[in-house]
Amino acid sequence: MTDDDLPFYVFNTHVEAEEAIQTLSRSGFDVKKLSLVGKGYHTEEHPLGFYTLGDRVKSWGGVGAFWGGIWGLLLAPAVFFIPGIGLLAMAGPVVSTLVGVLEGAVVIGGVSAIGAALTQLGAPKEAAIKYEIALKVDKYVLMVHGTEEDAARVRSVLGARKALAVA
């Protein structure tokens, strides 16, 4: 699949992102081929924390239920502090790509580590910068990994969904 065929969706709220993932899951799509990145909890009035218990990540706080549910569906839950963006919660193949970027000190001019990871996952550099900006303003970025057929299936299932941007 070419880089231009990889769908990236930007959602305003965690509710919209969760609805998209649930819709894909109900359609029979393998949600292990999805990644989600976002923050959106800095205005929280209650404490927010993440910890592991066995192989399960536990969380608490206002969006704890959201991330707990997402982390139950997607692979490799993680939380990173990205300078210039802040704390980002994420799950899916994007986590291992970001770890590789951080360990390998990959630098792509004009983007952070998360921007470099998005570029490595197939987002054009200009789009990666837009997704990075979306994350800074508390949006959620949903990525699809897999085959061309996977990308086409996600587009057909989410085609009617209101995403801010699709690449």
C-alpha positions as a printed NumPy array, in Angstrom:
array([[  0.   ,   0.   ,   0.   ],
       [  1.313,   3.456,  -0.8  ],
       [  1.618,   6.107,   1.877],
       [ -1.248,   8.069,   0.341],
       [ -3.593,   5.11 ,   0.872],
       [ -3.205,   5.024,   4.652],
       [ -6.233,   6.555,   6.346],
       [ -5.668,   8.896,   9.279],
       [ -8.754,  10.393,  10.935],
       [ -8.847,  13.352,  13.317],
       [-11.744,  13.562,  15.759],
       [-12.748,  16.509,  17.947],
       [-13.631,  14.426,  21.001],
       [-12.844,  11.111,  22.588],
       [-16.536,  10.214,  22.167],
       [-16.273,  10.564,  18.368],
       [-13.048,   8.517,  18.307],
       [-14.576,   5.814,  20.488],
       [-17.708,   5.657,  18.306],
       [-15.524,   5.185,  15.22 ],
       [-13.557,   2.357,  16.839],
       [-16.732,   0.687,  18.129],
       [-18.343,   0.992,  14.686],
       [-15.31 ,  -0.666,  13.093],
       [-15.341,  -3.402,  15.736],
       [-19.062,  -4.101,  15.195],
       [-18.453,  -4.303,  11.438],
       [-15.996,  -7.141,  12.043],
       [-12.849,  -5.111,  11.35 ],
       [ -9.776,  -6.289,  13.296],
       [ -9.287,  -3.335,  15.646],
       [ -5.76 ,  -4.548,  16.436],
       [ -4.911,  -2.85 ,  13.108],
       [ -5.837,   0.559,  14.555],
       [ -3.859,   3.101,  16.557],
       [ -5.291,   5.981,  18.541],
       [ -3.376,   8.945,  19.959],
       [ -4.776,  11.785,  22.04 ],
       [ -4.738,  13.665,  25.293],
       [ -7.738,  15.82 ,  26.119],
       [ -7.543,  15.478,  29.876],
       [ -5.57 ,  18.521,  31.004],
       [ -8.721,  20.337,  32.122],
       [ -9.691,  17.456,  34.375],
       [-10.732,  18.48 ,  37.886],
       [-10.002,  15.062,  39.347],
       [ -6.635,  13.309,  39.62 ],
       [ -5.63 ,  11.286,  36.614],
       [ -3.264,   8.343,  36.761],
       [ -2.16 ,   5.284,  34.857],
       [ -0.677,   2.133,  36.297],
       [ -0.285,  -1.508,  35.361],
       [ -1.775,  -4.482,  37.104],
       [ -0.566,  -7.667,  35.505],
       [ -0.9  ,  -7.222,  31.762],
       [ -3.723,  -4.699,  32.07 ],
       [ -3.321,  -0.951,  32.232],
       [ -5.599,   0.659,  34.782],
       [ -6.52 ,   4.303,  34.888],
       [ -8.682,   6.686,  36.776],
       [ -9.993,  10.155,  36.191],
       [-12.651,  11.665,  33.931],
       [-11.466,  10.039,  30.717],
       [-10.107,   6.971,  32.487],
       [-13.111,   4.941,  31.394],
       [-12.55 ,   6.004,  27.781],
       [ -8.849,   5.086,  27.686],
       [ -9.469,   1.947,  29.729],
       [-12.008,   0.807,  27.144],
       [ -9.762,   1.709,  24.206],
       [ -6.793,  -0.008,  25.823],
       [ -8.906,  -3.12 ,  26.224],
       [ -9.491,  -3.169,  22.45 ],
       [ -6.192,  -1.992,  20.973],
       [ -2.619,  -3.239,  21.422],
       [  0.247,  -1.806,  23.472],
       [ -1.26 ,   0.938,  25.63 ],
       [  1.194,   3.664,  26.62 ],
       [  1.494,   7.207,  27.889],
       [  4.362,   9.463,  26.805],
       [  5.361,  13.014,  27.584],
       [  6.208,  14.675,  24.26 ],
       [  7.891,  18.082,  24.615],
       [  5.775,  20.78 ,  23.008],
       [  2.647,  18.625,  23.154],
       [  2.461,  17.243,  26.681],
       [  1.163,  13.9  ,  27.883],
       [ -0.208,  11.711,  25.112],
       [ -2.104,   8.495,  25.691],
       [ -1.999,   6.021,  22.841],
       [ -2.551,   2.439,  21.823],
       [ -1.857,   0.326,  18.757],
       [  1.111,  -0.136,  16.422],
       [  1.958,   3.573,  16.719],
       [  3.419,   2.81 ,  20.175],
       [  6.195,   0.547,  18.872],
       [  6.916,   2.991,  16.056],
       [  7.224,   5.872,  18.534],
       [  9.498,   3.794,  20.772],
       [ 11.686,   3.064,  17.733],
       [ 11.81 ,   6.769,  16.895],
       [ 12.755,   7.643,  20.472],
       [ 15.4  ,   4.912,  20.72 ],
       [ 16.838,   5.654,  17.296],
       [ 16.766,   9.429,  17.722],
       [ 15.081,   9.756,  14.327],
       [ 14.675,  13.418,  13.488],
       [ 12.538,  14.714,  10.665],
       [ 12.863,  18.468,  10.298],
       [  9.998,  20.473,  11.771],
       [  8.216,  17.659,  13.606],
       [  8.396,  16.178,  17.093],
       [  8.955,  12.522,  17.913],
       [  5.225,  11.859,  17.43 ],
       [  5.364,  13.623,  14.054],
       [  8.335,  11.47 ,  13.069],
       [  6.437,   8.341,  14.129],
       [  3.395,   9.408,  12.093],
       [  5.65 ,  10.004,   9.093],
       [  7.171,   6.545,   9.489],
       [  3.636,   5.122,   9.593],
       [  2.838,   6.68 ,   6.24 ],
       [  1.618,  10.209,   6.846],
       [  3.19 ,  12.729,   4.476],
       [  5.351,  15.222,   6.395],
       [  2.872,  18.076,   5.845],
       [  0.02 ,  15.919,   7.128],
       [  2.098,  14.75 ,  10.118],
       [  2.561,  18.393,  11.106],
       [ -1.224,  18.925,  10.884],
       [ -1.863,  15.825,  13.031],
       [  0.706,  17.048,  15.548],
       [ -1.108,  20.392,  15.752],
       [ -4.418,  18.548,  16.176],
       [ -2.947,  16.623,  19.121],
       [ -1.708,  19.875,  20.688],
       [ -5.294,  21.192,  20.716],
       [ -6.725,  18.01 ,  22.263],
       [ -7.965,  16.22 ,  19.155],
       [ -7.683,  12.454,  18.65 ],
       [ -5.853,  10.863,  15.716],
       [ -6.989,   7.418,  14.577],
       [ -4.684,   5.512,  12.214],
       [ -5.294,   2.386,  10.173],
       [ -2.504,  -0.132,   9.58 ],
       [ -2.617,  -3.096,   7.262],
       [ -3.417,  -3.824,   3.671],
       [ -5.049,  -1.767,   0.965],
       [ -8.202,  -3.824,   1.556],
       [ -8.11 ,  -2.858,   5.259],
       [ -7.852,   0.818,   4.351],
       [-10.721,   0.53 ,   1.861],
       [-12.894,  -1.257,   4.399],
       [-12.288,   1.418,   7.043],
       [-13.096,   4.14 ,   4.515],
       [-16.364,   2.429,   3.62 ],
       [-17.378,   1.887,   7.262],
       [-16.324,   5.34 ,   8.493],
       [-17.175,   7.188,   5.29 ],
       [-20.237,   8.774,   6.843],
       [-18.417,   9.653,  10.087],
       [-17.508,  13.24 ,  10.656],
       [-13.742,  13.35 ,  10.938],
       [-11.917,  16.641,  10.715],
       [ -9.307,  15.399,   8.299],
       [ -8.618,  12.27 ,   6.334],
       [ -5.354,  11.653,   4.532]])
